[in-house]
Amino acid sequence: MDIRETFLKLDKQFTSYGGLDPRGITRLLYSEEWRQAVGALQDIFKENGLEVSSDAIGNVSGRLIGSEFPDETIMSGSHIDTVVEGGHLDGQFGILSALIATLYLKEKYGQPKRTLEVLSIAEEEGSRFPYTFWGVKNFFNLQNNDDVKDITDDEGIKFVDAMRDSGFDFRTDDKVRDDIKAFIEVHIEQGQILEKEEKQIGVVTGIVGQKRYTINLKGEANHAGTTPMGYRKDAVVAFTEIAQTLVQKAREIGDPLVVTFGSVKPVPGVVNVVPGEVEFSVDTRHIDEEELNAFAKTVESTINEVADKYGMTADINLWMEQSPGLMDESIVKMIEESAEKVVGDSYKVMPSGAGHDAQIFAGYMPTGMLFVPSIGGISHNVEEETDIDDLVNGIEVLAETLYKLAY
């Protein structure tokens, strides 16, 4: 098998399911484009002699059954959905890598001792509906169906209707698979570290935990011309102090802690009124859970202290918490050895600053993850790209690792 040509062919095919002109993909959960991609993947599994299955909500698998230990599964894959106007590699590359690596090993070495399974995860991004990790949460029975029963997309289509129209429904059992002995995910880095350090492979040690807040800070709206500076309760001024304070504290603590204020909405948001209210987001991440929890306390105390200083109120809503996911040390070592075989010393052992399905897998089974570089660090963007040589390297490192685990 020519890995390069096989990838280029499959990537072109799957990019057409939701493909944009001239590049990029919009492929949202339970959309027509999503259904086309899932159906095509199942056909390819069948054509290549893989045993095909899907669960209640749309996670799809292709299995190459093991000869000696068929009930011990080595799994690899990623998510098939994209963000709106996303690239062709985020998620999709992980699925195609797993498929190509499995078929390459089958062609070169025959039947594995343990079962190899290629997994297409139904959803990770939360792009169509306000709910993330729907696919992998169902995989481990972590989902709360009540959280999605009444949610809708931007067009008013209910989650439940979209799911059922696609031929899927809520799962009716709570069984969690116990046959999976390892999970490996391949992904583009979505950052600039590998490119800037001229490394071809990233060996991931863990995936950062995240906390996301929405804050509503209320002061007092008033006339911009007749309200002296000393009499104002300007919510934007207070927000600015909060942001500056937390950024400074994060810099003092140092990497890999990060804090981001991605959304800021002043009210009423007009030029001649002192803003009496501001709604803003806080996203903070760290690979160490104790450090993350400690900084989260700093976030909350800083907001309350500044609000009190300016005579304001602060409503703090912590709406997303995800613990860090640490990769299995023995699998990290295997991936390092595989990377060294493929690219020599051109690899870097590193944490992931973005969330991935692998962090949830890591709570249940030995898990590993590897990165390939992103050109310019660009992702979640139609300009997302990685050099073909780096993509091939990633597939080859995955194949070497799967060989160690399954053969």
Buried (B, 14 or more C-beta within 10 A) or exposed (E): EEBBEBBBEBBEBBBBBBBBEEBBBBBBBBBEBBBBBBEBBBEBBEEBEBEBEBBEBBBBBBBBBBEEBBEBBBBBBBBBBBBBBBBBBBBBBBBBBBBBBBBBBBEEEEBBBBBBBBBBBBBBBBBBBEBBBBBBBBBBEEBEEEBBEEEBBEEEBBBBEBBEEBEBEBBEEEEEEEBBBBBBBBBBBBBBBBBEEEBBBBBBBBBBBBBBBBBBBBBBBBEBEEBEEEEBBBBBBBBBBBBEBBBEBBEEBEEBBBBBBEEBEBBEEEEEBBBBBBBBBBBBBBBBEEBBBEBBEBBBEBBBEBBEEBEBEBEBEBEBEBBBBBBBEEBBEBBBBBBBEBBEEBBBBBBBBBBBBBBBBBEBBBBBBBBBBBBEBBBBBBEBBBBEEBBBBBBBBBBBBBBBBBB
